[in-house]
């Protein structure tokens, strides 16, 4: 019974060994020079030298919403497409409603100008 798990243990051992080897090689051969710019905090693409209470541009949030729209669409379309025969008409209608809601969000993004890069 335990012999069935030997390939899995070998795989985990090789994966852990490669991971440790790569970490050690990176530590040994990596450049240790870190300047002030590399160690400075980075947040949202804005310069860290301004006031921390400054307002963000609304386009930042619109791009985040746009990412969520397309990420959700892809995450739900693959399992739905695989099981389309099993879910039948009800699954087709519910996916149509879901995609319709995503299209409404996409149109909102488009009207707000999130797709226009200045």
Backbone as a printed PyTorch tensor [residue, N CA C, xyz], in Angstrom:
tensor([[[  0.8180,  -1.1990,   0.0000],
         [  0.0000,   0.0000,   0.0000],
         [  0.8610,   1.2630,   0.0000]],

        [[  1.8990,   1.3000,   0.8310],
         [  2.7550,   2.4830,   0.8870],
         [  3.6280,   2.6240,  -0.3540]],

        [[  3.7840,   1.5540,  -1.1050],
         [  4.5980,   1.6270,  -2.3220],
         [  3.9460,   2.5150,  -3.3770]],

        [[  2.6580,   2.7320,  -3.2990],
         [  1.9760,   3.6070,  -4.2460],
         [  2.3820,   5.0640,  -4.0530]],

        [[  2.8400,   5.4120,  -2.8590],
         [  3.1970,   6.7980,  -2.5580],
         [  4.6660,   7.1060,  -2.8190]],

        [[  5.4640,   6.1100,  -3.1650],
         [  6.8940,   6.3340,  -3.3950],
         [  7.1420,   7.3130,  -4.5420]],

        [[  6.4650,   7.2230,  -5.6890],
         [  6.7000,   8.2240,  -6.7510],
         [  6.3650,   9.6490,  -6.3130]],

        [[  5.3250,   9.7960,  -5.5020],
         [  4.9550,  11.1340,  -5.0250],
         [  6.0340,  11.6730,  -4.0870]],

        [[  6.5460,  10.8300,  -3.2200],
         [  7.6120,  11.2660,  -2.3100],
         [  8.8850,  11.6030,  -3.0810]],

        [[  9.1930,  10.8300,  -4.1040],
         [ 10.3680,  11.1450,  -4.9350],
         [ 10.1670,  12.4930,  -5.6250]],

        [[  8.9880,  12.7090,  -6.1770],
         [  8.6810,  13.9780,  -6.8420],
         [  8.8080,  15.1480,  -5.8740]],

        [[  8.2540,  15.0150,  -4.6810],
         [  8.3510,  16.0890,  -3.6910],
         [  9.7940,  16.3240,  -3.2620]],

        [[ 10.5660,  15.2580,  -3.1250],
         [ 11.9760,  15.4040,  -2.7620],
         [ 12.7770,  16.1110,  -3.8370]],

        [[ 12.5500,  15.7400,  -5.1030],
         [ 13.2620,  16.3990,  -6.2110],
         [ 12.8450,  17.8660,  -6.2950]],

        [[ 11.5520,  18.1480,  -6.1490],
         [ 11.0770,  19.5360,  -6.2160],
         [ 11.6670,  20.3640,  -5.0830]],

        [[ 11.6980,  19.8250,  -3.8750],
         [ 12.2840,  20.5610,  -2.7450],
         [ 13.7820,  20.7520,  -2.9590]],

        [[ 14.4520,  19.7410,  -3.4820],
         [ 15.8930,  19.8620,  -3.7440],
         [ 16.1940,  20.9310,  -4.7810]],

        [[ 15.4130,  20.9690,  -5.8620],
         [ 15.6200,  21.9980,  -6.8860],
         [ 15.3260,  23.3820,  -6.3150]],

        [[ 14.2830,  23.4880,  -5.5130],
         [ 13.9690,  24.7850,  -4.9060],
         [ 15.0780,  25.2850,  -4.0050]],

        [[ 15.6030,  24.4180,  -3.1570],
         [ 16.6900,  24.8060,  -2.2580],
         [ 17.9520,  25.1340,  -3.0580]],

        [[ 18.2340,  24.3350,  -4.0970],
         [ 19.4090,  24.5830,  -4.9340],
         [ 19.3220,  25.9450,  -5.6080]],

        [[ 18.1530,  26.2960,  -6.1410],
         [ 18.0010,  27.5940,  -6.7980],
         [ 18.1230,  28.7470,  -5.8030]],

        [[ 17.5970,  28.5830,  -4.6030],
         [ 17.7450,  29.6280,  -3.5930],
         [ 19.2100,  29.8280,  -3.2080]],

        [[ 19.9310,  28.7370,  -3.0370],
         [ 21.3440,  28.8280,  -2.6780],
         [ 22.1430,  29.4520,  -3.8040]],

        [[ 21.8850,  29.0510,  -5.0490],
         [ 22.5950,  29.6440,  -6.1830],
         [ 22.3100,  31.1360,  -6.3140]],

        [[ 21.0580,  31.5320,  -6.1010],
         [ 20.7280,  32.9520,  -6.1520],
         [ 21.4140,  33.7340,  -5.0540]],

        [[ 21.5180,  33.1490,  -3.8820],
         [ 22.1930,  33.8150,  -2.7780],
         [ 23.6940,  33.9330,  -3.0360]],

        [[ 24.2920,  32.8900,  -3.6130],
         [ 25.7350,  32.8930,  -3.8490],
         [ 26.1440,  33.7980,  -5.0060]],

        [[ 25.4040,  33.7510,  -6.1030],
         [ 25.8070,  34.4700,  -7.3000],
         [ 25.0790,  35.7930,  -7.5020]],

        [[ 24.0780,  36.0810,  -6.6940],
         [ 23.3500,  37.3330,  -6.8490],
         [ 24.1620,  38.5160,  -6.3640]],

        [[ 23.9400,  39.6540,  -7.0150],
         [ 24.6620,  40.8560,  -6.5920],
         [ 24.0470,  41.3710,  -5.2950]],

        [[ 24.8760,  41.6500,  -4.3310],
         [ 24.3990,  42.0900,  -3.0290],
         [ 24.3030,  43.5910,  -2.9110]],

        [[ 24.5690,  44.3300,  -3.9970],
         [ 24.5290,  45.7910,  -3.9190],
         [ 23.0980,  46.2770,  -4.0750]],

        [[ 22.5860,  46.8700,  -3.0330],
         [ 21.2400,  47.4210,  -3.0530],
         [ 21.3270,  48.9090,  -2.7420]],

        [[ 20.9140,  49.7270,  -3.7030],
         [ 20.9830,  51.1670,  -3.5060],
         [ 19.6910,  51.6730,  -2.8610]],

        [[ 19.6550,  52.9640,  -2.5730],
         [ 18.5000,  53.5540,  -1.8890],
         [ 17.2280,  53.4620,  -2.7290]],

        [[ 17.3640,  53.5930,  -4.0380],
         [ 16.1760,  53.5470,  -4.8970],
         [ 15.5570,  52.1540,  -4.9070]],

        [[ 16.4000,  51.1240,  -4.8820],
         [ 15.8780,  49.7600,  -4.8760],
         [ 15.2170,  49.4150,  -3.5430]],

        [[ 15.6890,  49.9730,  -2.4660],
         [ 15.1330,  49.6970,  -1.1430],
         [ 13.9820,  50.6210,  -0.7650]],

        [[ 13.6640,  51.6030,  -1.6110],
         [ 12.5920,  52.5400,  -1.2870],
         [ 11.2310,  51.8550,  -1.4330]],

        [[ 10.2380,  52.3040,  -0.6670],
         [  8.9080,  51.6870,  -0.7670],
         [  8.2470,  52.0370,  -2.0900]],

        [[  7.4830,  51.1070,  -2.5950],
         [  6.7800,  51.2900,  -3.8650],
         [  5.3090,  50.9950,  -3.6450]],

        [[  4.4600,  51.9120,  -4.0810],
         [  3.0330,  51.7060,  -3.8700],
         [  2.2540,  52.3200,  -5.0180]],

        [[  1.5870,  51.5080,  -5.7600],
         [  0.6130,  51.9180,  -6.7630],
         [  1.1910,  52.7790,  -7.8770]],

        [[  2.4730,  52.7610,  -8.1080],
         [  3.0480,  53.5160,  -9.2030],
         [  3.2380,  54.9890,  -8.9440]],

        [[  2.9140,  55.4630,  -7.7570],
         [  3.0840,  56.8720,  -7.4440],
         [  4.4210,  57.0920,  -6.7510]],

        [[  4.9570,  58.2770,  -6.8780],
         [  6.2150,  58.6080,  -6.2200],
         [  6.0230,  58.5770,  -4.7070]],

        [[  6.9180,  57.9590,  -3.9590],
         [  6.7410,  57.8660,  -2.5030],
         [  7.1360,  59.1420,  -1.7720]],

        [[  7.4440,  60.2050,  -2.4700],
         [  7.9410,  61.4210,  -1.8350],
         [  6.8510,  62.4670,  -1.6380]],

        [[  5.6230,  62.1330,  -2.0060],
         [  4.5310,  63.0850,  -1.8450],
         [  3.7640,  62.7960,  -0.5540]],

        [[  2.7010,  63.5620,  -0.3360],
         [  1.8760,  63.3900,   0.8500],
         [  1.1830,  62.0370,   0.8200]],

        [[  1.1600,  61.3500,   1.9260],
         [  0.5580,  60.0100,   1.9690],
         [ -0.9600,  60.0540,   1.9380]],

        [[ -1.5570,  61.2220,   2.1200],
         [ -3.0080,  61.3430,   2.0960],
         [ -3.5190,  61.8970,   0.7770]],

        [[ -2.7350,  61.7820,  -0.2760],
         [ -3.1670,  62.3030,  -1.5760],
         [ -4.2580,  61.4230,  -2.1790]],

        [[ -5.0590,  61.9940,  -3.0380],
         [ -6.1620,  61.2650,  -3.6510],
         [ -5.6480,  60.5050,  -4.8690]],

        [[ -6.1810,  59.3010,  -5.0430],
         [ -5.8500,  58.5040,  -6.2100],
         [ -6.7410,  58.9180,  -7.3710]],

        [[ -6.2090,  58.7840,  -8.5560],
         [ -7.0000,  59.0360,  -9.7440],
         [ -8.0350,  57.9250,  -9.8770]],

        [[ -9.2390,  58.2810, -10.2980],
         [-10.3220,  57.3020, -10.3920],
         [-10.0080,  56.2340, -11.4330]],

        [[ -9.1420,  56.5340, -12.4030],
         [ -8.7950,  55.5390, -13.4220],
         [ -8.0750,  54.3390, -12.8190]],

        [[ -7.3890,  54.5530, -11.7190],
         [ -6.7240,  53.4300, -11.0480],
         [ -7.7630,  52.4040, -10.6070]],

        [[ -8.8500,  52.8570, -10.0230],
         [ -9.9050,  51.9560,  -9.5710],
         [-10.6660,  51.3580, -10.7470]],

        [[-10.8410,  52.1210, -11.8080],
         [-11.5380,  51.6090, -12.9810],
         [-10.7530,  50.4840, -13.6550]],

        [[ -9.4470,  50.6210, -13.6940],
         [ -8.6200,  49.5440, -14.2590],
         [ -8.6990,  48.3090, -13.3760]],

        [[ -8.7500,  48.4940, -12.0640],
         [ -8.8870,  47.3490, -11.1550],
         [-10.2260,  46.6490, -11.3720]],

        [[-11.2940,  47.4040, -11.5470],
         [-12.6060,  46.8070, -11.8130],
         [-12.5910,  46.0780, -13.1480]],

        [[-11.9350,  46.6560, -14.1410],
         [-11.8480,  46.0210, -15.4490],
         [-11.1060,  44.6940, -15.3630]],

        [[-10.0470,  44.6550, -14.5810],
         [ -9.3250,  43.4020, -14.3910],
         [-10.2230,  42.3530, -13.7390]],

        [[-10.9790,  42.7560, -12.7350],
         [-11.8600,  41.8060, -12.0490],
         [-12.9250,  41.2840, -12.9990]],

        [[-13.4470,  42.1460, -13.8530],
         [-14.4730,  41.7180, -14.8040],
         [-13.9390,  40.6180, -15.7050]],

        [[-12.7820,  40.8290, -16.3190],
         [-12.2570,  39.8350, -17.2480],
         [-11.7030,  38.6130, -16.5200]],

        [[-11.1860,  38.7890, -15.3290],
         [-10.6740,  37.6590, -14.5640],
         [-11.8180,  36.7360, -14.1560]],

        [[-12.9120,  37.3010, -13.6920],
         [-14.0680,  36.4860, -13.3260],
         [-14.6680,  35.7820, -14.5360]],

        [[-14.6900,  36.4880, -15.6390],
         [-15.2650,  35.8900, -16.8390],
         [-14.4950,  34.6390, -17.2500]],

        [[-13.1880,  34.7270, -17.2820],
         [-12.3770,  33.5790, -17.6790],
         [-12.4490,  32.4740, -16.6250]],

        [[-12.4370,  32.8420, -15.3600],
         [-12.4490,  31.8340, -14.2950],
         [-13.7400,  31.0220, -14.2950]],

        [[-14.8530,  31.6080, -14.7200],
         [-16.1150,  30.8830, -14.7340],
         [-16.4460,  30.2680, -16.0870]],

        [[-15.8440,  30.7590, -17.1600],
         [-16.1700,  30.2130, -18.4760],
         [-15.5500,  28.8410, -18.7240]],

        [[-14.3470,  28.6010, -18.2270],
         [-13.7120,  27.3060, -18.4810],
         [-14.4800,  26.1400, -17.8570]],

        [[-14.8170,  26.1740, -16.5550],
         [-15.5840,  25.0380, -16.0110],
         [-16.9650,  24.9170, -16.6430]],

        [[-17.5700,  26.0420, -16.9820],
         [-18.8830,  26.0100, -17.6070],
         [-18.8130,  25.3560, -18.9810]],

        [[-17.7760,  25.6820, -19.7560],
         [-17.6340,  25.1080, -21.0880],
         [-17.3740,  23.6050, -21.0230]],

        [[-16.6450,  23.1670, -20.0070],
         [-16.3530,  21.7380, -19.8740],
         [-17.6100,  20.9590, -19.5180]],

        [[-18.4570,  21.5340, -18.6730],
         [-19.6520,  20.8130, -18.2150],
         [-20.9250,  21.3060, -18.8820]],

        [[-20.8280,  21.8090, -20.0960],
         [-22.0020,  22.3690, -20.7680],
         [-23.0720,  21.3170, -21.0300]],

        [[-22.6700,  20.1040, -21.3640],
         [-23.6640,  19.0480, -21.5970],
         [-24.4200,  18.7000, -20.3190]],

        [[-23.7430,  18.7440, -19.1900],
         [-24.3760,  18.3560, -17.9250],
         [-25.3160,  19.4330, -17.3850]],

        [[-25.0140,  20.7090, -17.6020],
         [-25.8360,  21.7700, -17.0180],
         [-27.0470,  22.1010, -17.8730]],

        [[-26.9950,  21.8320, -19.1470],
         [-28.1510,  21.9880, -20.0210],
         [-28.5910,  23.4240, -20.2210]],

        [[-29.8780,  23.5920, -20.4270],
         [-30.4530,  24.9030, -20.7340],
         [-30.3660,  25.8580, -19.5450]],

        [[-30.5570,  25.3320, -18.3450],
         [-30.4700,  26.1850, -17.1590],
         [-29.0700,  26.7960, -17.0400]],

        [[-28.0440,  26.0010, -17.2790],
         [-26.6700,  26.5110, -17.2280],
         [-26.4110,  27.5320, -18.3110]],

        [[-26.9790,  27.3130, -19.4910],
         [-26.8030,  28.2620, -20.5890],
         [-27.4500,  29.6010, -20.2650]],

        [[-28.6500,  29.5550, -19.6970],
         [-29.3480,  30.8000, -19.3500],
         [-28.6290,  31.5260, -18.2140]],

        [[-28.1920,  30.7910, -17.1820],
         [-27.5050,  31.4610, -16.0770],
         [-26.1650,  32.0390, -16.5080]],

        [[-25.4570,  31.3660, -17.4260],
         [-24.2040,  31.9460, -17.9170],
         [-24.4810,  33.1640, -18.7920]],

        [[-25.5830,  33.1430, -19.5110],
         [-25.9660,  34.3250, -20.2940],
         [-26.2550,  35.5190, -19.3950]],

        [[-26.9400,  35.2850, -18.2740],
         [-27.2020,  36.3670, -17.3140],
         [-25.8950,  36.8730, -16.7140]],

        [[-25.0090,  35.9430, -16.3770],
         [-23.7110,  36.3240, -15.8040],
         [-22.9010,  37.1640, -16.7900]],

        [[-22.8290,  36.7190, -18.0360],
         [-22.0850,  37.4790, -19.0430],
         [-22.7530,  38.8180, -19.3300]],

        [[-24.0890,  38.8580, -19.2460],
         [-24.7920,  40.1310, -19.4230],
         [-24.4170,  41.1410, -18.3410]],

        [[-24.3050,  40.6740, -17.0970],
         [-23.8690,  41.5690, -16.0140],
         [-22.4420,  42.0590, -16.2380]],

        [[-21.5890,  41.1780, -16.7320],
         [-20.2190,  41.5960, -17.0130],
         [-20.1660,  42.6030, -18.1550]],

        [[-21.0290,  42.4450, -19.1400],
         [-21.0760,  43.4030, -20.2460],
         [-21.5360,  44.7630, -19.7360]],

        [[-22.4730,  44.7840, -18.7920],
         [-22.9090,  46.0550, -18.2040],
         [-21.7300,  46.7440, -17.5040]],

        [[-20.9360,  45.9760, -16.7580],
         [-19.7430,  46.5380, -16.1210],
         [-18.7320,  47.0260, -17.1300]],

        [[-18.5830,  46.2980, -18.2250],
         [-17.6430,  46.7030, -19.2680],
         [-18.1020,  47.9930, -19.9390]],

        [[-19.3820,  48.1210, -20.1940],
         [-19.9080,  49.3550, -20.7960],
         [-19.7150,  50.5280, -19.8440]],

        [[-19.9010,  50.3100, -18.5560],
         [-19.6620,  51.3640, -17.5610],
         [-18.2010,  51.8190, -17.6100]],

        [[-17.2880,  50.8620, -17.6830],
         [-15.8640,  51.1930, -17.7800],
         [-15.5860,  51.9910, -19.0500]],

        [[-16.1910,  51.5790, -20.1300],
         [-15.9690,  52.2360, -21.4090],
         [-16.4720,  53.6810, -21.3670]],

        [[-17.6620,  53.8860, -20.7960],
         [-18.2340,  55.2350, -20.7090],
         [-17.4270,  56.1380, -19.7900]],

        [[-16.8190,  55.5630, -18.7450],
         [-16.0120,  56.3560, -17.8140],
         [-14.6320,  56.6810, -18.3840]],

        [[-14.2380,  56.0500, -19.4760],
         [-12.9580,  56.3570, -20.1090],
         [-11.7910,  55.5550, -19.5740]],

        [[-12.0490,  54.4240, -18.9550],
         [-10.9510,  53.6150, -18.4060],
         [-10.1520,  52.9350, -19.4990]],

        [[-10.7130,  52.8060, -20.6860],
         [-10.0050,  52.1450, -21.7720],
         [ -9.1640,  53.1120, -22.5870]],

        [[ -9.2360,  54.3910, -22.2740],
         [ -8.4450,  55.4000, -22.9910],
         [ -7.1730,  55.6750, -22.1970]],

        [[ -6.0350,  55.3730, -22.8100],
         [ -4.7480,  55.5820, -22.1350],
         [ -4.1480,  56.8960, -22.6020]],

        [[ -3.9050,  57.7740, -21.6500],
         [ -3.3280,  59.1050, -21.9810],
         [ -1.8370,  59.0710, -21.8710]]])
